Amino acid sequence: MRSYILDGIPTHEIAIQGLAHSFPDQEDFETKVVFGPDGKQSISWLYVGEPDDFEGLDGPFLIQADLSGRFYDFDINTIVIQTLRIIQAQIGGVIRNDDGIVV
């Protein structure tokens, strides 16, 4: 599994607002699903968390996007990163991969 993180979100509420704004057609849960180009297969799950499991993150809150291993290729990574960039434009933060490298 591969992960991307939108880090440096000041409050839990702002993180939730960013997800809700970017996924208005999905239920009001803390987890959102990114679908593939066909609109049918889920390729990533986004959820709000804290940087407990990652070193070098700013916190205090983050949005983590986990990609299914079966979809790990360039196009899917691009879709997920673009989704995080849309959220980033609304609430700020820094996008990193699961190695802590800014993307």
C-alpha positions as CSV (number, residue, x, y, z in Angstrom):
1,M,0.0,0.0,0.0
2,R,1.2,3.5,-0.8
3,S,0.1,6.6,1.1
4,Y,0.1,10.4,0.5
5,I,-0.4,12.9,3.3
6,L,-1.7,16.4,3.4
7,D,0.0,17.7,6.5
8,G,0.0,20.8,8.5
9,I,-3.7,21.2,9.0
10,P,-4.3,23.4,12.1
11,T,-7.6,21.8,13.4
12,H,-9.7,18.7,13.0
13,E,-12.6,20.8,11.9
14,I,-10.7,22.4,9.0
15,A,-9.6,19.0,7.8
16,I,-13.2,17.8,7.9
17,Q,-14.4,20.9,6.1
18,G,-11.8,20.3,3.4
19,L,-13.0,16.8,2.8
20,A,-16.6,17.8,2.8
21,H,-16.0,20.6,0.3
22,S,-14.1,18.4,-2.0
23,F,-16.5,15.5,-1.8
24,P,-20.0,17.1,-1.7
25,D,-21.7,14.0,-3.2
26,Q,-20.4,11.6,-0.5
27,E,-22.0,11.1,2.9
28,D,-20.9,13.2,5.8
29,F,-18.3,10.9,7.2
30,E,-14.6,11.5,8.1
31,T,-13.6,9.0,5.4
32,K,-14.0,9.8,1.7
33,V,-13.4,7.5,-1.3
34,V,-11.6,8.5,-4.5
35,F,-12.9,6.6,-7.5
36,G,-11.0,5.6,-10.6
37,P,-11.7,7.1,-14.0
38,D,-14.6,4.7,-14.6
39,G,-16.3,6.1,-11.5
40,K,-16.9,2.6,-10.2
41,Q,-13.7,1.3,-8.6
42,S,-12.4,2.8,-5.4
43,I,-8.7,3.5,-5.7
44,S,-8.0,5.4,-2.5
45,W,-9.5,6.2,0.9
46,L,-8.9,9.6,2.5
47,Y,-9.3,10.2,6.2
48,V,-8.4,12.7,8.9
49,G,-5.7,11.7,11.4
50,E,-2.8,12.9,13.5
51,P,0.9,12.4,12.7
52,D,1.6,9.8,15.4
53,D,2.8,7.2,12.9
54,F,5.0,9.4,10.8
55,E,8.2,11.2,11.7
56,G,8.9,14.7,10.4
57,L,5.3,15.8,9.9
58,D,4.1,19.2,11.0
59,G,0.6,18.2,12.2
60,P,-1.3,18.7,14.3
61,F,-3.8,17.1,11.9
62,L,-3.4,15.5,8.5
63,I,-5.5,14.0,5.7
64,Q,-4.1,10.6,4.7
65,A,-4.8,9.0,1.3
66,D,-4.1,5.3,1.2
67,L,-3.9,3.7,-2.2
68,S,-4.7,0.1,-2.8
69,G,-1.7,-1.9,-3.9
70,R,-3.5,-3.3,-6.9
71,F,-3.8,0.2,-8.3
72,Y,-0.3,1.4,-7.6
73,D,0.8,3.0,-10.9
74,F,1.5,6.5,-12.2
75,D,-2.0,7.4,-13.4
76,I,-3.6,6.4,-10.1
77,N,-1.0,8.3,-8.1
78,T,-1.7,11.3,-10.2
79,I,-5.4,11.2,-9.6
80,V,-4.9,10.9,-5.8
81,I,-2.3,13.7,-5.7
82,Q,-4.6,15.9,-7.8
83,T,-7.4,15.2,-5.3
84,L,-5.2,16.2,-2.4
85,R,-4.2,19.4,-4.3
86,I,-7.9,20.4,-4.6
87,I,-8.2,20.0,-0.8
88,Q,-4.9,21.8,-0.2
89,A,-6.2,24.8,-2.2
90,Q,-9.1,25.0,0.2
91,I,-7.4,24.5,3.5
92,G,-3.6,24.7,3.0
93,G,-1.0,22.3,4.1
94,V,1.9,20.3,2.5
95,I,1.5,17.1,0.5
96,R,4.0,14.4,1.2
97,N,4.5,10.8,0.2
98,D,4.8,8.1,2.9
99,D,8.6,8.7,3.0
100,G,8.0,12.3,4.1
101,I,9.1,13.7,0.8
102,V,7.1,16.8,-0.5
103,V,5.3,16.0,-3.8
